[in-house]
Amino acid sequence: MLLSSLESVPGHEILRQFDVVYGSTVRSKHVGRDLMAGLKNIVGGELTGYTELLEESRQEATQRMIDKARALGANAIVGIRFSTSNIAQGASELFVYGTAVVVQPVTPKLPDPFGA
């Protein structure tokens, strides 16, 4: 599955457009990660537990979007965007969406070697 944040896939032409496809996941904080994040806030630095949680969420939401696009018969998703929101205290949603399409590579026309 080709993924693009652009409105097209470079080097490809869109043959068919389906519908908007999306994927989402809602995750809550882990008590252990929360305690470590609190300590990190005191000394500063990256909150690696949250970074890992966000990466896992992105992967899961993206895979769900891809599965929906495949079910429609698409081979690419264009215009991909990510969004996050708080659902409840300690729980957040990661949402990803784009347009499912069928693309094919554009084959460049080679010059006629005989000049015809």
C-alpha positions in Angstrom: 0.0 0.0 0.0 1.4 3.4 -1.0 0.9 6.1 1.5 1.3 9.8 0.8 0.6 13.0 2.7 0.4 14.7 -0.7 -2.8 14.8 -2.8 -1.1 12.4 -5.2 1.6 9.8 -5.3 4.7 11.2 -7.2 5.3 9.2 -10.4 1.8 7.7 -10.4 -1.5 8.7 -11.8 -4.8 8.2 -9.9 -7.1 5.9 -11.9 -9.9 5.6 -9.4 -10.9 7.4 -6.2 -12.9 5.7 -3.4 -13.8 7.2 -0.2 -12.1 8.6 2.9 -10.7 5.9 5.0 -9.6 6.2 8.6 -8.1 4.4 11.5 -8.1 5.2 15.2 -7.0 4.0 18.6 -7.7 5.2 22.1 -5.0 4.6 24.6 -4.7 5.3 28.3 -1.6 6.1 30.3 0.1 3.3 32.1 0.7 3.9 35.8 4.3 3.0 35.6 4.9 5.3 32.6 3.0 8.1 34.5 5.3 7.8 37.5 8.4 7.9 35.3 7.0 10.8 33.4 6.5 12.7 36.6 10.1 12.1 37.6 11.3 13.2 34.2 9.3 16.4 34.5 11.5 17.3 37.5 14.9 16.7 35.8 13.8 17.3 32.2 14.4 15.1 29.1 12.3 13.0 26.7 9.4 11.1 28.1 10.4 7.8 26.3 7.4 5.9 27.7 5.0 8.3 26.1 7.1 8.4 22.9 6.8 4.7 22.6 3.0 4.8 23.4 2.5 7.4 20.7 4.5 5.4 18.1 2.5 2.2 18.9 -0.7 4.2 18.5 0.4 5.6 15.2 1.2 2.2 13.9 -2.0 0.6 15.0 -4.2 3.5 13.7 -2.4 3.5 10.3 -2.7 -0.3 9.9 -6.5 0.0 10.6 -6.7 2.7 7.9 -4.7 0.5 5.4 -7.0 -2.5 6.1 -10.1 -0.4 5.3 -8.5 0.9 2.0 -7.5 -2.7 1.0 -11.1 -3.8 1.6 -12.3 -1.2 -0.9 -9.7 -2.4 -3.5 -7.3 0.6 -3.2 -3.6 0.3 -3.6 -2.7 3.7 -2.2 -3.9 6.3 0.3 -3.4 10.0 -0.4 -3.8 13.2 1.7 -3.0 11.4 4.9 -3.4 13.4 8.1 -3.0 12.6 11.8 -5.0 14.1 14.6 -5.0 13.6 18.4 -7.6 14.4 21.1 -8.2 13.8 24.7 -11.2 11.4 25.3 -11.1 11.4 29.1 -8.6 12.1 31.8 -5.6 9.9 31.1 -6.9 8.6 27.7 -6.2 10.0 24.2 -7.3 9.1 20.7 -5.0 9.0 17.7 -6.9 9.4 14.5 -5.5 9.0 10.9 -7.4 9.6 7.7 -6.9 9.9 4.0 -8.5 9.1 0.6 -8.3 5.6 -0.8 -7.3 5.4 -4.4 -6.0 3.2 -7.2 -2.9 4.4 -8.8 -0.6 3.2 -11.5 3.0 4.2 -12.3 3.4 6.8 -15.0 5.7 5.3 -17.7 7.7 8.1 -19.2 7.8 8.1 -23.1 11.2 7.5 -24.4 12.4 9.4 -27.4 12.2 7.6 -30.7 15.7 6.6 -31.5 15.0 6.7 -35.3 13.7 10.3 -35.2 10.4 9.3 -36.8 
